[in-house]
Amino acid sequence: MQDTIPQPARDALEAVQEAIDIPHAASLGDDETRTAILLHRVRDAVVMLSSILDGDRSAEHIAWSVEYLRERLAEHPAAVAADARVCRAAAPARPGPRCACGDARRGPAAG
């Protein structure tokens, strides 16, 4: 019995974990954003898995597929909900422009 997962398969599994293991939302509004991001990331992971399982299983194709998935994941970063939580915790409620988390009730820090 083999005790280790072959590297190409391990890389693919780690990419799928990266796709679906994202922070919980800080609020109900953030949950809608998190859900949309998660759905995009799951779809991209399924495409990668299907490409490997239903097609070319060579190490080169798996490596290419993992890299492609990671590029797609970068388009939908998982840190959005966590960033919003940090932003809201750091900034007092005040009128002003939207901060990086998109919350219109909090403006950028005075400086």
C-alpha positions as a printed Julia matrix, in Angstrom:
111×3 Matrix{Float64}:
   0.0    0.0     0.0
   1.3    3.42   -0.92
   1.48   5.97    1.91
   1.74   9.09   -0.25
  -0.45  10.66   -2.89
   1.33  11.06   -6.24
   2.36  14.71   -6.71
   0.13  15.54   -9.72
  -2.94  14.2    -7.88
  -1.91  16.0    -4.7
  -1.57  19.28   -6.6
  -5.05  18.82   -8.07
  -6.56  18.02   -4.67
  -4.88  21.05   -3.08
  -6.24  23.29   -5.85
  -9.77  21.98   -5.26
  -9.37  22.55   -1.52
  -8.17  26.09   -2.27
 -11.26  26.6    -4.42
 -13.86  25.53   -1.88
 -12.29  26.32    1.5
 -13.06  30.02    1.76
 -13.75  32.19    4.83
 -17.25  32.48    6.23
 -19.09  35.72    5.61
 -19.01  38.49    8.19
 -22.63  39.52    7.61
 -25.73  38.6     5.6
 -24.72  40.92    2.77
 -21.28  39.37    2.72
 -22.88  35.92    2.62
 -24.46  36.73   -0.75
 -21.06  37.8    -2.08
 -19.38  34.72   -0.58
 -21.99  32.43   -2.14
 -21.5   33.97   -5.59
 -17.72  33.65   -5.29
 -17.98  30.08   -4.03
 -20.26  29.08   -6.91
 -17.77  30.45   -9.46
 -14.9   28.67   -7.73
 -16.78  25.35   -7.5
 -17.7   25.54  -11.19
 -14.06  26.13  -12.1
 -12.94  23.22   -9.89
 -15.48  20.9   -11.52
 -14.2   21.88  -14.97
 -10.64  21.04  -13.89
 -11.65  17.72  -12.37
 -13.7   16.75  -15.43
 -10.8   17.63  -17.7
  -8.54  15.28  -15.77
 -10.99  12.46  -15.09
 -12.67  12.41  -18.51
  -9.65  13.31  -20.61
  -5.88  13.41  -20.53
  -4.49  12.04  -17.26
  -0.83  12.73  -18.0
   1.21  14.56  -15.37
   1.72  17.44  -17.82
  -2.02  17.86  -18.41
  -2.77  17.68  -14.7
  -0.13  20.34  -14.0
  -1.58  22.56  -16.76
  -5.13  22.03  -15.42
  -4.08  22.9   -11.86
  -2.38  26.1   -13.05
  -5.46  27.01  -15.12
  -7.72  26.49  -12.09
  -5.5   28.66   -9.93
  -5.65  31.42  -12.55
  -9.46  31.21  -12.53
  -9.49  31.26   -8.7
  -7.47  34.47   -8.74
 -10.35  36.07  -10.67
 -12.67  35.35   -7.71
 -10.51  35.82   -4.6
 -11.72  34.11   -1.45
 -10.55  36.92    0.82
 -13.51  39.21    0.06
 -15.55  38.27    3.14
 -12.52  38.34    5.42
 -11.43  41.73    4.01
 -14.9   43.13    4.62
 -14.81  41.92    8.22
 -11.43  43.57    8.84
 -12.54  46.78    7.14
 -15.72  47.05    9.2
 -13.91  46.32   12.43
 -11.25  48.97   11.76
 -13.4   51.84   10.48
 -16.01  53.67   12.56
 -19.44  54.14   10.99
 -19.59  57.47    9.19
 -20.95  58.84    5.96
 -18.55  58.92    3.06
 -17.39  57.03    0.02
 -17.34  53.27   -0.1
 -14.39  51.59    1.53
 -12.56  48.64   -0.01
 -15.18  46.2     1.3
 -17.94  48.07   -0.52
 -19.7   49.26    2.61
 -21.13  52.7     1.83
 -21.69  53.43    5.54
 -17.99  53.6     6.25
 -15.53  55.85    4.54
 -11.8   55.53    4.32
  -9.8   56.24    7.47
  -9.1   59.92    7.99
  -5.55  60.73    7.27
